[in-house]
Amino acid sequence: MPPTKRVVKKSMPSKSVAPAPRAKTSTRNATPKTPVAVQVAPITPDEARTQLRALAMNLWWSWNEIAQRPFAALDPVLWHATKHSPLSVLAYSGPATLSAACEEPGFRTALINARAALTAAMESKSWWDQTCAAQHPHACIAYFCSEYAIHESVQQYSGGLGVLAGDHLKSASDLGIPLVAVGLYYRHGYYLQQFGADGSTKVLYPVYDRGTMPIVDTGVVIECLIGGTSGGNHSGSSLVRAKVLRMDVGRTKVYLLDADLAENRPEDRALTEGLYKGEPHLRMRQQVLLGVGGMLALRALGITPSKIHLNEGHAAFAALEMLSEFRAKGMSHADAVQSVRARTVFTTHTPVAAGHDRYGMDMLCHELAWVLAKGGISRLELESLAREHPEDAKEPACMTVLCLRLAAKVNAVAKLHGEVSRQMWKSVYGVKRAKVSATDVPIEHVTNGIHTATWLDPRAKTFWNSACGFDPCANTPRNRGWKRAINADPAAFWQLRATLRGSLVRFARERLARASQRRGEDPSGINASATMLDPDALTIGFARRFATYKRAPLIFHDLARLAKIVDNAKRPVQFVFAGKAHPRDLGGQEHAQQVFEMTRHPSLRGKVVLIEEYDMEVGRALVSGCDVWLNNPIRPHEASGTSGMKAPPHGGLNCSILDGWWPEGFKDSGVDGTGAIANGWCIGSAVDEGFNEADAHGAAVARDTRDATKLYALLEKQIVPEFYDRGRDELPRKWIKRALTSAATIPDFFSTHRMVSEYTQRCYLA
């Protein structure tokens, strides 16, 4: 009797977008000063609504401004109020609004151009078509992840893991990689963050209207048995039904399982209630639905992946389900394990032992009973796969260990993280003797990147294209055009920086005033929030998850010294913070509260601000507008970090501990013998200062004092002077040279186009 059952309902046909007619272009007039009117065909409101909806249903618009333009033109106020949600704008736009828009030639042109651009992108010949398709006609990669950050209006992510996954999917689309993604649909998303008057974190769980998201019901429903006993007894089992939903992310399709169905038990409906919510038992059952249910969904959809890519250990049970299938076909355990390994890629993201999910073996066997029974997998065999030390009867199962044992291709997300991971997991590979080096552990690294088109401000994109003659968002694995950034005109570049910084200040003021108003402050308090920050001052940003190892409050270690730095009338410095802690991470919330309290400190007020509700929109504003991106984690606790990669394409500079990706990105002055200026700053050295979470209090204080002192010295002796030392032309020439060096050396390599092509060549096709 099979442990799982799938029910396939009739699929709902998706509507394709018809090729849009090209706008008529005018010929150049002999007298350039006399413009020739462009004739744009009229369109009815109903036709406009139909075309706008078709455009909105493919999230390609989320990283292509040309496709956002008609929605912003339809109702600019709604566009901003709905977190730039095309479907929400359409839902709230009545006939009068559409009629008025259709009378505007500019709106009609924007709609025509957007549809034409989408059609051209979907039909263009990709890197995959040109280099890999002929040799690998049946390749299909199934990418599993617990969260996806595609756009701020689609709240299905918590932080860096989801942002990386979303960028991965977009690059797969741009490069044409035959990849589908699998995840869960969360009706609460992660959570909305507010700060109380005392800086305490308030956690809000909204229920999102799926109708405002570009998600369609495929018509497929899967049934996944979770729980029971390996002896075939249904006692304690739960038949969880889940709809299979779909998001189109350019050419990439994302399938999301939704268990919030009336026929499910309340505890089963909670499986897709929210992201990273609940006790370990609930979280483990979510992971069964993600991995096992995800594989069932692919089969129900008729998709047979040539490789599965497990992005973090949350998706480990996908590989176990594959193992069970092979065993059910009569394979021996050893042969089945090897077959699964040959088809599985695993990426680990966590350099801290406590960050890896572990569950009791009894609970694991209970929740996976039907998967184990189907494949005849014994408890002993499961223990040999899921325990770091299988012989230790008291050791819990580890999701990461299960992935390591079932994947032939395993990678960390930065070079340093690879070194840490090989040391951390050497016992899994039998490296126990002192004479055997951890370098023998088969964990490689594929350094993370960013999807440049998602994060690059359109004004910066225009600048690089016009000033240096290259497309900063070219759909190729590497973009050598960035080398030309070093030749940009200093004055034009400095004007770009002033523009982007000014936009950040306006954005921050609006958010700060809104938060003040929500807290019930009087008009003077709201006005004070609305006038904070100086658009001409050196602006330093810190935005990331408020985990304690990231040390958000480090800059406040010596308040007197910091006050002298920021409160200089001739050389002012200001800090913009943003971040979220996990709802149960009290230490992280305490760090957020400390930062909040510093924004109220008399010597820092108006010079240090904290923006609540850190999402993709806030992230884009900060990485584009900040002059310096600050990163000061405890080395080597940062696996990679990608936020700092987003500043250089905007002319921003990194000041960071040599952790995560920065040891690979930082280029010191004169290292190549040319005397070239450095592309940023490093805080301290590359010497590891301990990897023990249980450091004695005195040692931790000494470490923080040392790092804070080095950071203050950098600010006083290099960063602030370089920003304000200017010649007769009022240009900070040394700063500009450093910033252009950063742009010329970082964006080319640290992109998901390079990263995904590397996965393709080294893992997917190997």
C-alpha positions, 0 to 999 in steps of 0.5 A: 500500500503506497504511503502517499497518494496524489490527486490531480485535478484538471489544470487551469490553462494559463493565458499567454501574453500576445505580442504587443504592437510596436509603437510608431516611431517618428523620423528625425526632423531636419530641425531638432528643436521641433519635436514630431508627435508620436502617434499612439493607437487608442485603447479602451479601459477594458483592453488596458485592464486586460493587458495590465493584468497579463503584464502583472502576472509575470514577476519579470516586472519586479526587476525591469522598470520598464514593466513597472512604468504603466502601473506607476503611471496609472496611479502614482499614489496607489503605486507607492501605497501598495508597496509597488504591487501591480495587481493591487493598483489594478484592484483599486483603480476604478473605471474613471482612473483607467479611462483617464489613463487611456487618454494619456499618450504617455500611459499608452506608450508605457503600456506598449513598451512594457508588453513589447519588452516582456515579449522580447525577453521571453523570446530572446535567445539565452546564454543556455540556448547558446552554450548548453542546450544542444548537449543537455536537451533534457536537463531540468533542475528543481530548486528547493528552498523554504523562502523566496524574496522576489519583491516587497509586495510578495511577502514570502521571505524573512531575510538573506536566504530568501533574497539569495533564492529570489536572485537565483531564480531571476538569474536562472530566468535571464540566463535561460537555465531550465530550472523550476523552484519549489517552496511553501505559500505562507498566508502570514508571510514572515511578520511585520515589524514595528517599534514601540515607544521604548524600542521594543519589537512588536510582531504583527502577523497580517493575512495577505490577500493572495489575489493581490499577488501574481500567483495562480492555482495550477489545479493540482492538489497533492496528498502527503501522509505525515506521521504514523508508524513504520509498521503501517498503522495509520494511528497518529498519521495525517493526510495533508492536502495541499494546493499547488500554486504557481508564480512565473518569475520571468522564464522560471516557474515557482511552485508553492504548496498551500495547506490552508484548505478546509478539508485539512485539520487545523494543525495541518492548515497551520503548516503554511500559516507563516515562515519559521513560526512555532515549535520544532515539531511544527517546523519539522512537519513544515519541512516534510511538506516542503521536501516530500510534498514538493517531490510529490508536486513535481511528479503530479505536474509531470516534471522529472528533474535531472538534479535537485538543488537543496538550498539549506537543510530545510529541504533535506526530505526531498532527497529522502523521498527520492531515496524511498522511491528508488528503494521502492523500485527494488534498488539496494540501499547502497545503490539507492543512496548513490543514485540520490547523491548523483542527482542532488546538489546541497548548499549550506549557509550556516557556519554556526553549529547552533544554526542547523536544524536538529530533531529527535530521532523518534520524532523523525521516524514518526513524521516520516513513517510513510516515506520510510515504509514505502522504501523499506528504509529501516531506522538504522539506515535512517540513523546512518544518514541523519546522525553525525555520529550514527553510533551515538544513540543519544544524538539527534538527527541533523538536517544538514548531515542528512543533506551532506550524506545524500548529495554528491555536490556540496558547497558553502557560499564563500571561500572562508565559509568553505574552510569553516564548513570543512572543519565543522563537518569533517567527522561526517566524512570520516576525517577523524585522525589528526594527520588527516586534514579537513581540506580532504572534506569534499565541500567546495564553495560557490561564492554568493552574488546579487541579481544586479537588475533587482538592486540597481537603481534605474538612475545608476543603470542609466549613468553607467550606460551613458558615462561608460558605455556598457550595460550593467545588467547584461544577461551574461555570466560575467560582465567585463564592462564594469572595468570601464567604471574606473573611467567615469567622469568624477563630476558626473559620478559625484552628482549621481551620488548626491542624487541617490543620497538625497533620495535616501534621505527623503525616503528615510524621513518619510518612514521615520515620520510615519512611524512617529505618527503611528506611535501617537507623537505630537506634531513637533515630534513628527516634524522632527522625524521628517527633518532628520538627516542631512542630504549632503552629509557622509551617510553610513548604512547598516541593514541586515538581520538583527542576529547578535553575532552581527553586532549592530550596536558595535558603533556605540561602544564608545559614545563620547568618541562617536559623538565627536565623529558625528557632531562635527559641523564641518564634517558631519556623519550620519548612520541609517540602521534597519533590520529584523530579529526573529520573533523568538530571538530576544537577543537580536531584539535587544540589539534593535532596542539598543539601536533605537535608544541611541537614536534618542540619545541627545548627542546622536539625535538626528544623526542616527536613525532606525527604519522599521520594517526592513524589507526589499524596498528599504534594502534598495533605498539604503544600498543605493543611497549610503556612501559607506556600507558597514558590516562588523560581524564576529568573524567567521560567523558570517557565511557570506552576506550579500547586502554589501555587494549591492553598494558598489554598483551605486558607487558605495563603499564597504567598510567591513570585518574580513568575513563572509564574501569580503575577504574575496572582494576587498582589494588593498591598495598596491596589492598588484604592484601598481599602487592602485587605491583600495576598493573599500576598508577592512576592520582589523585583520584576517586572523580569526578571533575565536569561533566559540559562542560561549566566550567568557564575558571578559573576552567578548568585551575585549573583542568588541572593544578592539574592533570598535576602536579599529572602526573609530580609527578608520572613520577618524583617519581615513573615511571622514577625511577622504569624503570631505577633503575637496579641491577647488572643484568641490570634488573629493578626488581620492574618495571618488577614485576609491568608489570607482575602483569599487565599482570596477572590481566588485559587481562583475564577479559578485553577481548571481549571473556568475553564481548561477552559471557556476552552479550550472557548469560545476553542479547541475551538468556535472 
